[in-house]
Amino acid sequence: MNPENVLEVNDLEVHFRTLDGIVRGINGVSFNLRNGETLGLVGESGCGKSVTAHSIMRLLPRRISKIAAGEIWFRRQNGDDHNLTTVDPDGSLIRDIRGNEIAMIFQEPMTSLSPLHTIGDQIMEAIMLHQGLGKQEAEEHAVEMLDAVRIGNAREFIRSYPHQYSGGMRQRAMIAMALCCNPQVLLADEPTTALDVTIQAQILDLMRKLQAEFDSAIIMITHNLGVINEMADRIAVMYLGKIVEIADRRTVFKHPAHPYTVGLMQSVPEMGDMQKTRLHPIPGMIPDPFNVPQGCAFHPRCPVKNKPAACMDPSGVPLVEVEPGHMVRCTLYAE
């Protein structure tokens, strides 16, 4: 592994078994996560963002899915490198890593938090399991974490159940739980979904401050480009199980290269535009996962005229570097 990286994903493939056949949820995804950076993972619903995160956590449902190929290298706090794809998903190693060195903020706190246990019990469980603290010390640490995420009356809050609080409060509790063991990597899967813009801004501000305090690297998974523009250092754009473009935030927003990325940018309204400029939605629909187009999966929806025949090459379209640090999977840049 590169010493600058804490996580490296190489040619990851994830397959799902269905009654109609095999679906490739992830089809050759590669990226790296540097120490202390925020990587934004964006794309339409169903492109594979959450599947990528669950693969890293080894939380895929084993009855219907498997990691078919690829590697996920993680550098632990003690300096050891581990390929998480070869780790026993029920073994002691992944239990030591999951929730401790790699943590996740799940998309919907109401379904991720247990309704049968108090907020405090759920945070304390992770602290006692990974930090080796007693119940009294774990409770004090839980109160400190809830204070850190700006929950008032934290000592009372830990004795409450998830349904007794608002979505914003539950989301803050999820962040406190994810950060209670000072993880090296934080996977944030739509952390501001269903929150109003005021609470959303507070949550993002909180995550930035806690990242600076704990020096965590973050993978921010969302389809909200406003959130990505505010949080990410680099951006990886996904489409139908593949990364089609990856570069630093400024490059992606100012000079997008892949037609899909351009389409995403044109679909976002601008503040103060007063409806002078029409939005340009991406034409067509996401292809059927059982009938993915050969070559570039985006070519049936691509607005570029006179597309080269290489777009439909069965061997696929490679990810090429068009400038230092800017990778694009498009035949327009194949030369």
C-alpha positions as CSV (number, residue, x, y, z in Angstrom):
1,M,0.0,0.0,0.0
2,N,1.0,3.6,-0.6
3,P,2.1,5.1,2.8
4,E,-0.2,8.1,2.1
5,N,-3.3,5.9,1.9
6,V,-5.4,4.3,4.6
7,L,-7.6,2.4,2.2
8,E,-7.1,1.1,-1.3
9,V,-9.9,-0.6,-3.3
10,N,-8.7,-2.4,-6.4
11,D,-10.9,-3.8,-9.2
12,L,-13.7,-4.7,-6.8
13,E,-16.6,-6.8,-8.2
14,V,-19.7,-7.6,-6.2
15,H,-22.4,-10.0,-7.6
16,F,-26.0,-10.5,-6.4
17,R,-27.9,-13.7,-6.9
18,T,-31.6,-13.1,-7.9
19,L,-34.3,-15.4,-9.3
20,D,-33.7,-13.9,-12.7
21,G,-29.9,-14.4,-12.6
22,I,-26.7,-12.7,-11.5
23,V,-26.6,-8.9,-11.2
24,R,-23.2,-7.2,-11.1
25,G,-23.7,-4.5,-8.4
26,I,-20.1,-3.4,-8.5
27,N,-18.1,-4.0,-11.7
28,G,-14.4,-3.2,-11.3
29,V,-14.3,-0.3,-8.9
30,S,-10.9,1.1,-7.9
31,F,-10.0,4.1,-5.7
32,N,-7.8,5.1,-2.8
33,L,-8.5,7.1,0.4
34,R,-5.7,9.2,1.7
35,N,-5.1,9.8,5.4
36,G,-7.3,12.6,6.7
37,E,-9.1,13.4,3.4
38,T,-12.8,13.3,2.4
39,L,-13.6,11.4,-0.7
40,G,-17.1,12.1,-2.2
41,L,-18.8,9.1,-3.9
42,V,-21.6,10.4,-6.1
43,G,-24.1,9.1,-8.7
44,E,-27.7,8.3,-9.3
45,S,-29.6,5.9,-7.0
46,G,-28.6,2.3,-7.8
47,C,-25.1,3.0,-9.1
48,G,-23.4,1.1,-6.4
49,K,-22.4,3.7,-3.8
50,S,-23.9,2.0,-0.7
51,V,-22.8,-1.5,-2.0
52,T,-19.2,-0.3,-2.1
53,A,-19.4,0.9,1.5
54,H,-21.1,-2.3,2.7
55,S,-18.3,-4.3,0.9
56,I,-15.6,-2.3,2.8
57,M,-17.5,-3.1,6.1
58,R,-18.0,-6.7,5.1
59,L,-21.7,-6.2,5.8
60,L,-23.1,-7.6,2.5
61,P,-25.9,-10.2,2.9
62,R,-24.0,-13.4,2.3
63,R,-27.1,-15.4,1.2
64,I,-27.6,-13.4,-2.0
65,S,-24.3,-11.6,-2.6
66,K,-20.5,-12.2,-2.8
67,I,-17.3,-10.3,-3.5
68,A,-16.5,-12.0,-6.8
69,A,-13.1,-10.3,-7.4
70,G,-10.8,-7.5,-6.3
71,E,-9.1,-6.4,-3.1
72,I,-9.8,-4.0,-0.3
73,W,-6.6,-3.1,1.5
74,F,-6.8,-1.3,4.9
75,R,-3.9,-0.1,6.9
76,R,-4.6,-0.5,10.6
77,Q,-3.5,1.8,13.4
78,N,-0.7,-0.6,14.3
79,G,0.7,-0.3,10.7
80,D,-0.5,-3.7,9.5
81,D,-2.0,-4.0,6.0
82,H,-5.0,-6.3,5.6
83,N,-7.0,-7.4,2.5
84,L,-10.5,-7.2,3.9
85,T,-11.9,-9.3,1.0
86,T,-10.0,-12.4,2.4
87,V,-11.0,-11.8,6.0
88,D,-13.6,-14.1,7.7
89,P,-16.7,-11.9,7.9
90,D,-17.5,-13.5,11.3
91,G,-13.9,-13.6,12.6
92,S,-12.2,-11.7,15.4
93,L,-10.1,-9.5,13.0
94,I,-13.1,-7.9,11.2
95,R,-14.9,-7.6,14.6
96,D,-11.9,-5.7,15.9
97,I,-11.8,-3.4,12.8
98,R,-15.6,-2.9,12.2
99,G,-17.0,-0.1,14.4
100,N,-13.6,0.6,15.9
101,E,-11.1,1.5,13.1
102,I,-13.7,1.6,10.3
103,A,-17.0,3.0,11.3
104,M,-20.2,3.8,9.4
105,I,-23.0,6.3,9.6
106,F,-25.9,4.5,8.1
107,Q,-28.5,6.0,5.7
108,E,-31.5,5.9,8.0
109,P,-31.0,6.1,11.7
110,M,-34.5,4.9,12.6
111,T,-33.8,1.5,11.0
112,S,-30.2,1.3,12.0
113,L,-30.7,2.0,15.7
114,S,-32.3,-0.7,17.8
115,P,-35.8,0.4,19.1
116,L,-35.4,-2.0,22.0
117,H,-32.3,-0.4,23.6
118,T,-31.6,3.1,24.8
119,I,-29.3,5.4,22.9
120,G,-26.8,5.1,25.7
121,D,-26.7,1.3,25.8
122,Q,-26.0,1.2,22.0
123,I,-23.1,3.7,22.2
124,M,-21.7,2.1,25.4
125,E,-21.8,-1.3,23.8
126,A,-19.3,-0.2,21.1
127,I,-17.1,1.6,23.7
128,M,-16.9,-1.4,26.1
129,L,-16.3,-3.9,23.2
130,H,-13.5,-2.0,21.5
131,Q,-12.1,0.3,24.2
132,G,-12.2,-2.2,27.0
133,L,-13.8,0.3,29.4
134,G,-16.1,-0.6,32.3
135,K,-19.7,0.4,32.3
136,Q,-19.2,3.5,34.4
137,E,-16.3,4.8,32.2
138,A,-18.2,3.9,29.0
139,E,-21.2,5.9,30.2
140,E,-19.0,8.9,30.8
141,H,-17.4,8.6,27.4
142,A,-20.9,8.2,25.8
143,V,-22.0,11.5,27.5
144,E,-18.8,13.2,26.2
145,M,-19.5,12.1,22.7
146,L,-23.1,13.2,22.8
147,D,-21.9,16.6,24.1
148,A,-19.5,16.7,21.2
149,V,-22.3,16.3,18.7
150,R,-24.2,19.1,20.5
151,I,-27.0,17.2,22.1
152,G,-28.3,19.0,25.1
153,N,-28.9,17.2,28.3
154,A,-26.8,14.3,27.1
155,R,-27.0,12.5,30.5
156,E,-30.7,12.3,30.1
157,F,-30.6,11.6,26.3
158,I,-28.6,8.4,26.8
159,R,-31.5,6.9,28.8
160,S,-34.0,7.6,26.0
161,Y,-35.0,5.4,23.1
162,P,-34.6,6.3,19.4
163,H,-38.3,6.9,18.8
164,Q,-38.4,9.6,21.4
165,Y,-36.3,12.0,19.5
166,S,-36.3,13.8,16.1
167,G,-34.5,12.7,12.9
168,G,-31.7,15.3,13.5
169,M,-31.1,14.1,17.1
170,R,-31.0,10.4,16.0
171,Q,-28.6,11.3,13.2
172,R,-26.3,13.1,15.8
173,A,-26.5,10.0,17.9
174,M,-25.4,7.9,15.0
175,I,-22.4,10.2,14.4
176,A,-21.5,9.9,18.1
177,M,-21.7,6.1,17.9
178,A,-19.6,6.0,14.8
179,L,-16.9,8.3,16.2
180,C,-16.8,7.0,19.8
181,C,-13.8,4.8,19.1
182,N,-11.9,7.5,17.0
183,P,-12.0,5.5,13.7
184,Q,-9.4,5.9,11.0
185,V,-12.0,5.6,8.3
186,L,-15.6,6.9,8.5
187,L,-18.1,5.8,5.9
188,A,-21.0,8.3,5.8
189,D,-23.9,6.9,3.7
190,E,-26.3,9.8,3.0
191,P,-25.8,11.3,6.5
192,T,-28.1,14.2,5.8
193,T,-31.0,12.4,4.1
194,A,-34.5,13.6,5.1
195,L,-33.1,16.4,7.3
196,D,-34.1,20.0,6.7
197,V,-31.4,22.3,5.4
198,T,-30.7,24.0,8.8
199,I,-30.1,20.6,10.5
200,Q,-28.2,19.4,7.4
201,A,-25.8,22.4,7.7
202,Q,-25.3,21.7,11.4
203,I,-24.5,18.0,10.8
204,L,-22.0,18.8,8.0
205,D,-20.3,21.4,10.1
206,L,-20.2,19.0,13.0
207,M,-18.6,16.3,10.8
208,R,-15.9,18.7,9.6
209,K,-15.0,19.7,13.2
210,L,-14.9,16.1,14.4
211,Q,-12.8,15.0,11.5
212,A,-10.3,17.7,12.3
213,E,-10.3,16.6,16.0
214,F,-10.0,12.9,15.4
215,D,-8.0,13.0,12.1
216,S,-10.4,10.6,10.4
217,A,-10.6,9.9,6.6
218,I,-14.2,10.1,5.3
219,I,-16.0,8.5,2.4
220,M,-19.0,10.7,1.9
221,I,-21.7,8.8,-0.1
222,T,-24.5,11.0,-1.5
223,H,-26.3,12.1,-4.6
224,N,-26.5,15.7,-3.2
225,L,-23.8,17.6,-5.1
226,G,-24.2,20.6,-2.8
227,V,-23.1,18.4,0.1
228,I,-20.2,17.1,-1.9
229,N,-19.1,20.6,-2.9
230,E,-19.0,21.6,0.7
231,M,-17.3,18.5,2.2
232,A,-15.1,16.6,-0.3
233,D,-11.5,17.0,-1.2
234,R,-11.8,14.6,-4.1
235,I,-14.8,13.2,-5.9
236,A,-15.4,9.8,-7.5
237,V,-18.4,9.7,-9.9
238,M,-20.1,6.3,-10.2
239,Y,-22.4,5.0,-12.9
240,L,-23.9,1.5,-13.0
241,G,-21.3,-0.1,-10.8
242,K,-18.2,1.6,-12.3
243,I,-16.3,4.8,-11.5
244,V,-16.4,7.0,-14.6
245,E,-14.5,10.0,-13.3
246,I,-12.3,10.8,-10.3
247,A,-10.5,14.0,-9.6
248,D,-10.2,16.8,-7.0
249,R,-13.4,18.7,-6.1
250,R,-12.5,21.9,-8.0
251,T,-11.7,20.0,-11.2
252,V,-14.9,18.0,-11.2
253,F,-17.1,21.0,-10.6
254,K,-15.3,23.5,-12.9
255,H,-14.0,21.1,-15.6
256,P,-16.0,17.9,-15.7
257,A,-14.8,15.6,-18.4
258,H,-17.2,12.6,-18.6
259,P,-20.6,13.3,-20.3
260,Y,-22.3,11.8,-17.3
261,T,-20.6,14.1,-14.9
262,V,-21.4,17.0,-17.1
263,G,-25.1,15.9,-17.1
264,L,-25.1,15.7,-13.3
265,M,-23.7,19.3,-13.0
266,Q,-26.2,20.6,-15.5
267,S,-29.1,19.1,-13.5
268,V,-28.4,21.2,-10.4
269,P,-30.1,24.6,-10.2
270,E,-28.0,27.6,-9.3
271,M,-28.8,30.1,-6.5
272,G,-29.9,33.5,-7.8
273,D,-30.4,32.2,-11.4
274,M,-34.1,33.3,-11.2
275,Q,-35.0,30.6,-13.7
276,K,-33.1,32.3,-16.5
277,T,-31.4,29.1,-17.4
278,R,-33.2,25.8,-18.1
279,L,-32.0,22.7,-16.4
280,H,-30.8,19.9,-18.7
281,P,-31.8,16.6,-17.2
282,I,-29.9,13.5,-18.3
283,P,-31.9,11.8,-21.1
284,G,-33.2,8.3,-20.8
285,M,-33.3,5.8,-17.9
286,I,-30.6,3.7,-16.2
287,P,-30.3,0.5,-18.1
288,D,-31.7,-2.8,-16.9
289,P,-29.0,-4.4,-14.7
290,F,-29.7,-7.7,-16.4
291,N,-29.1,-6.1,-19.8
292,V,-26.2,-3.7,-19.3
293,P,-25.0,-2.2,-22.6
294,Q,-21.6,-3.4,-23.9
295,G,-18.6,-1.1,-23.7
296,C,-19.5,2.2,-22.1
297,A,-22.8,1.6,-20.1
298,F,-23.6,5.3,-20.5
299,H,-23.5,5.4,-24.3
300,P,-27.3,4.9,-24.9
301,R,-27.9,8.1,-22.8
302,C,-24.8,10.0,-23.9
303,P,-25.6,13.4,-25.5
304,V,-22.4,13.5,-27.4
305,K,-23.0,13.2,-31.2
306,N,-20.9,11.0,-33.5
307,K,-19.8,8.7,-30.7
308,P,-17.0,6.4,-31.7
309,A,-17.5,2.7,-32.3
310,A,-15.2,2.1,-29.3
311,C,-18.1,3.1,-27.0
312,M,-19.7,-0.3,-27.8
313,D,-16.5,-2.3,-27.6
314,P,-17.3,-5.5,-25.6
315,S,-13.9,-5.4,-24.0
316,G,-15.0,-2.3,-22.1
317,V,-13.7,1.3,-21.7
318,P,-10.6,1.8,-19.5
319,L,-10.1,4.5,-16.9
320,V,-7.4,6.8,-18.3
321,E,-5.6,9.8,-16.8
322,V,-6.4,12.9,-18.8
323,E,-4.2,15.1,-16.6
324,P,-2.4,14.5,-13.3
325,G,-4.8,13.1,-10.8
326,H,-7.8,13.3,-13.2
327,M,-9.1,9.9,-14.3
328,V,-11.9,9.5,-16.9
329,R,-13.6,6.4,-18.3
330,C,-14.6,7.7,-21.7
331,T,-13.6,6.9,-25.3
332,L,-13.4,10.6,-26.0
333,Y,-10.1,10.6,-24.0
334,A,-8.9,7.1,-24.9
335,E,-6.0,8.6,-27.0
